[in-house]
Amino acid sequence: MHDDRNITEHRLRRVLEQRVKPAVRSRAVPLTVERWEAPGEPVPVAEGLAADYEPCAIGAPWGPAWGTTWFKVTGTVPADWAGRTVEAVLDLGFDRMMPGFQCEGLVHRADGGEVKALNPYNDWVRVADRAEGGEQVEWYVEAASNPVLVDHALTYEGDLPTSDDQALYRLARMDLTVFETEVWELVQDLEVLYDLMIQLDTADARRHEILRALGAALDTLDLDDVPGSAAAARGCLTGVLAAPANASAHRISAVGHAHIDSAWLWPLRETVRKVARTTSNMVNLMDQHPEFVFAMSQAQQLDWIKTYRPELFERIKKKIADGQFVPVGGMWVESDTNMVGGEAMARQFLHGKKFFLDEFGIETQNVWLPDSFGYTAAMPQIVKLTGSKWFLTQKISWSQMNRFPHHTFWWEGIDGTRVFTHFPPVDTYNSDLGGAQLAHAARNYREKGHGSRSLVPFGWGDGGGGPTREHLARARRQRDLEGSPKVRIERPDAFFEKAHAEYEDAPVWAGELYLELHRGTYTSQAKTKQGNRRSESLLREAELWAATAAVRVVGYAYPYEDLERIWKTVLLHQFHDILPGSSIAWVHREARETYAAVREELQGITLAAQQVLAGQGTEELVFNCAPHARRGVPAGGAGRPAAAGEPVTVEERHGGGHILANGRLLVEIDGRGLIVSVYDLETRREAVAPGTAANLLQIHPDFPNMWDAWDIDAFYRNRVTDLVELDRLEVTASGPRAATVRVTRSFGRSAAVQQITLRAGAKTVDIVTDVDWHETEKFLKAAFPLDVKAERTASETQFGHVYRATHTNTSWEAAKFEICAHRWIHAEEPGWGVALLNDSTYGHDVTRDVRADGGQTTTIRLSLLRAPRYPDPETDQGSHTLRFSLAPGAGIGDAVREGHALNLPERVVPGAGPVAPLVDVDEDAVVVEAVKLAEDRSGDVIVRLYESRGGRARATLTADFPLAAAVESDLLERPLTGTAVGVPTPEGRVPLTLRPFQIVTVRLHRA
């Protein structure tokens, strides 16, 4: 038989686009349009409705960047449309190829209630299923003119002060139309069959069967009367649409979804409106389609709706009760997981799951993080301790070098906890449910022969409007269709139950889920990262001293509401495009302002609690918030510090520079201001590799292939400039307690001032680096070449640390050329190690070289600053203060202790006398992460702690208050059946037994 396949396929595409789709709306009459420009920021709905509107014509320009234009549309359904389905088309000037990244609108009734949103693929509003004729239409459209910022090109449109005031859009269409249902259904038939057909092999008989049916439908269709012939054309397709799927067909659980970044190429205030628009669409779609299920994560976004759109929130609550609207994820936001601190990660779940429980009576079972940039190896234990069972992400499919070997598997964390995990093989969290994506999911699925199903999140995200009626039409037709996977719309938990049941013995992946992309997010927007780290530390302090004061001091009220509000603010800013530094300038400007306000408020809470604890007096008391004693002051207590140790000496170095010594370390700084020796006097070991210099600032070109703020590509290393030119070298402090050498350098358009300090009794060299940074597309590093033969390094992560190889034997190891560490990174050979500590830096890289003398140099570098131009052209410009320390001779325990000490500075408060710790732990390996009062306001004391060194630990927790009972709890502070917490003694001592890296939350009931 002659092959006319290409002719029929081309014919179908043209007829569909030029004749059938335009015929979905057979008649049109224009609506009357008026407009009002809201001044400045968005206004309340009532103000928009009451504004003075002016006439507006179709084609009129509207909307400066970040502006809001209100359109009033009115009209009357023609009498001769009686019995017809009538819809309005309200096209604001959409670009159909960019749902979510342009203008958007929300339609209101005259009483202010939400109708639905307007988006590129959802620009209609139903007037009547069967019109009577004469119906009056009056709507108010709140239209947001968000600028298009997706081109990855330099733009200053990402902040109000630098954006253009020219109109960005032109009003395209505002009409009443007759909606031809049968034609619309024909469009769905043709698209589904065409998309399926072209995925089939040309030798497959099914492909040709579909082709012939499509040809017959086109022959039957009268192009001069598409509405009148649509039913007959559809009849030609009945047989091929009814053919059932193969018994072995891949099974797809389709879950409605609209991934909405809580901030990214728009500010937080616009996300509030994006969520309202999308969810208004979803509840409307649920009204029309009872089978539709929509999953929404991020409690913060639902809380915004509750606050700003209470009527819509009530509609959502009803749909949640009906089982159609499904809260998922259990976190306050879809946060970054690499840089978020351990306690903050616990609070993401505490506040997220608590919101879902309090508002809807629902305990979410899955963790839904499709888009974060890699996943910490601490996550499985955290997930389990929140009462959740399953984990979902899609992002690892973005990895550049290595294809992840599983789609369904057990993920094992650093402590040995495993969580059942799924990566949707469709490789998107915004699926269109088209034939190409479904076929890809089936082909790509790596568990064939063991499992048979995968999950597909479908819908337009980021303000694109969510799932549409077209998505549901595709799902219906592909529910049981030969050649296609079997598609069933269902809740995420239903998928996980089935997947778990059929594949209980799924393979195990141990350790972090490292994303081989977006490594620059560990460094971009240094002040945002610094604000996060310091806010986490300040929250620890505020809770510890406030809890101590609440238990000890009559009349002191624990600031529950303030702390919860501040925690939620910090958690919001851990969203995976804020903390990683990949949002527009507006977002990071506001973040800096927010962190400043958080700092001021938390310092006030802390000082107030410390003052009531210290009492009236003039004795200088040092408050130690760190989890280990220092200078004789106990952890969580206050008192007078002990003598520091041998005095520090300073002398001139032969050949230039200075030598600092304190009886424990001997530090040589050469005439270039570089550290050429850090000698451990106790072990007689040199930390700095011979012939090298530490604390060497280095600068690289930084122009990645695509994602500027997100990425660094390995070729950046091919060019490096060592910053060795010196402006000035001087000793600025020289006394028995400390000595400081100040080093000043200029480079490019920037300057750096470093203060290198050795303190009495210290085993660390402390470095404060002030950088006035004005480079463009450059990468600043601080290098520490160490005389250590390390096969691996340990990097602090949440509640423990992860090991990573220093070699590049495999592509998996080579891909980790930039890594994340929290407060410290540690390299050692048996018997001796070095820790590099920091107060706000997350990005690091580690390389190793073999020297001519046969020794190995392990070089650890801190990633200090970047200067990408997109999406914020002024990223990191300005002044920064960064602190880091080198600790020679340090073990893992030393790294943990010194890392906390650097991040939790001592506070000096005058008072009457020492303050005993509220709780005490007698084993240094067991770190107290948080001390607070219980969320239920019972007055119980919550203590969270963990084993920090990767070994077994036995410890005793002692409460310095009358104790009635001690109960092991989950992260939501509910009783947990476990074996870590023993029965307390009458003296208030609680025995603890911890496995490596185990997190234990102890609820102490006060007597």
Buried (B, 14 or more C-beta within 10 A) or exposed (E): EEEEBEEBBEBBEEBBEEBBBEBBBBBEBEBBBBBBBBEEEBBEBEEBBEBEBEEBEBEBEBBBBBBBBBBBBBBBBBEEBBEBBBBBBBBBBBEEEBBBBBBBBBBBEEEEBBBBBBBBBBBBBBBBEEBEBEBEBEBBBBBBBBBBBEEBEEBBBBBBEBBEEEBBBEBBBBBBBBBBEBBBBBBBBBBBBBBBBBBBEEEEEBBBBBBEBBBBBBEBBEEEEBBBBBEBBBEBBEEBBEBEBEEEBBBBBBBBBBBBBBBBBBBBBBBBBBBBBBBBBBBBBBEEBEEBBBBBBBBBBBBBBBEBBEEBBEBBBEBBEEEBBBBBBBBBBBBBBBBBBBBBBBBBBBBBBBBBBEBBEBBBBBBBBBBBBBBBBBBBBBBBBBBBBBBBBBBBBBBBEBEBEBBBBBBBBBBEBBBBBBBBBBBBBBBBBBBEBBBBBBEBBBBEEEBBBBBBBBBBBBBBBBBBBBBBBBBBBBBBBBBBBBBBBBBBBBBBBBBBEBBEEBEEBEBBBBBBBBBBBBBBBBBBBBBBBBBBBBBBBBBBBBBBBBBBEEEBEBBBEBBBEBBBBBBBBBBBBBBBBBBBBBBBBBBEEBBEEBBEBBBEBBBBBBBBBBBEEEBEBBBBBBBBBBBEBBBBBBBEBEEBBEBBBBEEBEEEBBBBBBBBBBBBBBEBBBBBBBBBBEEEBBBBBBEBBBBBBBBBBBBBEEBBBBBBBBEBBEEEBEBBEBEEBEBEBBEEEBBBBBBBBBBEEBBBBBBBBBBBBBBBBBBBBBBBBBBBBBBBBBBBBBBBBBBBBBBBBBBBBBBBBBEBEEEBBBBBBBBBBBBBBBBBBEEBBBBBBBBBBBBBBBBBEEEEEEEBBBBBBBBBBBBBBBBBBBBBBEEBBBBBBBBBBBBBBBBBBBBBBBBBBBBEBEBEEBBBBBBBBEBBBBBBBBBBBBBEEEEBBBBBBBBBBBEEBEBBBBBBBEBEEBBBBBBBBEEBEBEBBBEBEEEBBBBBBBBBBBBBBBBBBBE
